[in-house]
Amino acid sequence: MSQYWLMKSEPDAFSIDDLKQQGPSPWDGVRNYQARNFMKEMKIDDLVFFYHSSCKPAGIAGIAKVTRNAYPDHTSWDPNSAYYDPKSTKESPRWFMVDIELVEKFPVLIPLSSLKQDPELTDMALLKKGSRLSVMPILESHWQHILQSTRSA
């Protein structure tokens, strides 16, 4: 049974257009244990809202799907990488990543402000106070509601 997710990326670092251009791409550099654990739960063909963060406006830019289950994030082993972690080793990896590919880029970004105003989404993880995770699960009911709202707009 498929699960639904939201993954945040700053568009100046990696945008939905970058994903479209590159094709299947690793989602590396996650350095939060809870976000890492969510990625370890992801399975091939799970669907993902691709979310542009730290920009104006922030919001959901489209849909991607998982194309490879979680595997060790090799950037944690590279001392020249911004994501280097000396406590992560090939023998005992601390960090993981998945690969994703673009399914659909939305014609118009769904802004965070619109999501916040929707009474059907009040308990969505993204909208909870203090929610800063870059990877989070999305309830199927929220997923379907957002898609339906997008398709009818």
Solvent accessible surface area in square Angstrom, and as a share of the most:
residue,aa,sasa,rsa
1,M,222,0.99
2,S,56,0.36
3,Q,70,0.31
4,Y,32,0.12
5,W,1,0.00
6,L,0,0.00
7,M,0,0.00
8,K,34,0.14
9,S,14,0.09
10,E,80,0.36
11,P,36,0.23
12,D,136,0.70
13,A,79,0.62
14,F,40,0.17
15,S,14,0.09
16,I,2,0.01
17,D,73,0.38
18,D,42,0.22
19,L,0,0.00
20,K,132,0.56
21,Q,156,0.69
22,Q,114,0.51
23,G,21,0.20
24,P,86,0.54
25,S,3,0.02
26,P,65,0.41
27,W,20,0.07
28,D,57,0.29
29,G,12,0.12
30,V,11,0.06
31,R,72,0.26
32,N,67,0.34
33,Y,104,0.40
34,Q,99,0.44
35,A,0,0.00
36,R,39,0.14
37,N,66,0.34
38,F,33,0.14
39,M,0,0.00
40,K,90,0.38
41,E,85,0.38
42,M,1,0.00
43,K,107,0.45
44,I,93,0.47
45,D,78,0.40
46,D,3,0.02
47,L,52,0.26
48,V,0,0.00
49,F,0,0.00
50,F,0,0.00
51,Y,6,0.02
52,H,23,0.10
53,S,19,0.12
54,S,93,0.60
55,C,42,0.25
56,K,199,0.84
57,P,86,0.54
58,A,20,0.15
59,G,0,0.00
60,I,0,0.00
61,A,6,0.05
62,G,0,0.00
63,I,7,0.04
64,A,0,0.00
65,K,58,0.25
66,V,0,0.00
67,T,40,0.23
68,R,116,0.42
69,N,64,0.33
70,A,31,0.24
71,Y,34,0.13
72,P,46,0.29
73,D,0,0.00
74,H,100,0.44
75,T,18,0.10
76,S,0,0.00
77,W,63,0.22
78,D,61,0.32
79,P,96,0.61
80,N,143,0.73
81,S,27,0.18
82,A,104,0.80
83,Y,94,0.36
84,Y,90,0.34
85,D,20,0.10
86,P,96,0.60
87,K,143,0.61
88,S,6,0.04
89,T,56,0.33
90,K,141,0.60
91,E,154,0.69
92,S,74,0.48
93,P,38,0.24
94,R,73,0.27
95,W,12,0.04
96,F,35,0.14
97,M,1,0.01
98,V,0,0.00
99,D,23,0.12
100,I,0,0.00
101,E,46,0.21
102,L,43,0.21
103,V,77,0.44
104,E,52,0.23
105,K,93,0.39
106,F,4,0.02
107,P,128,0.80
108,V,115,0.66
109,L,43,0.21
110,I,26,0.13
111,P,38,0.24
112,L,46,0.23
113,S,64,0.41
114,S,51,0.33
115,L,5,0.03
116,K,123,0.52
117,Q,146,0.65
118,D,30,0.15
119,P,107,0.67
120,E,110,0.49
121,L,2,0.01
122,T,101,0.58
123,D,83,0.43
124,M,1,0.00
125,A,37,0.29
126,L,13,0.06
127,L,34,0.17
128,K,113,0.48
129,K,207,0.88
130,G,68,0.65
131,S,35,0.22
132,R,210,0.77
133,L,33,0.16
134,S,36,0.23
135,V,0,0.00
136,M,3,0.01
137,P,53,0.34
138,I,10,0.05
139,L,105,0.52
140,E,90,0.40
141,S,75,0.48
142,H,10,0.04
143,W,2,0.01
144,Q,86,0.38
145,H,46,0.21
146,I,3,0.02
147,L,29,0.14
148,Q,126,0.56
149,S,51,0.33
150,T,30,0.17
151,R,134,0.49
152,S,91,0.59
153,A,122,0.94
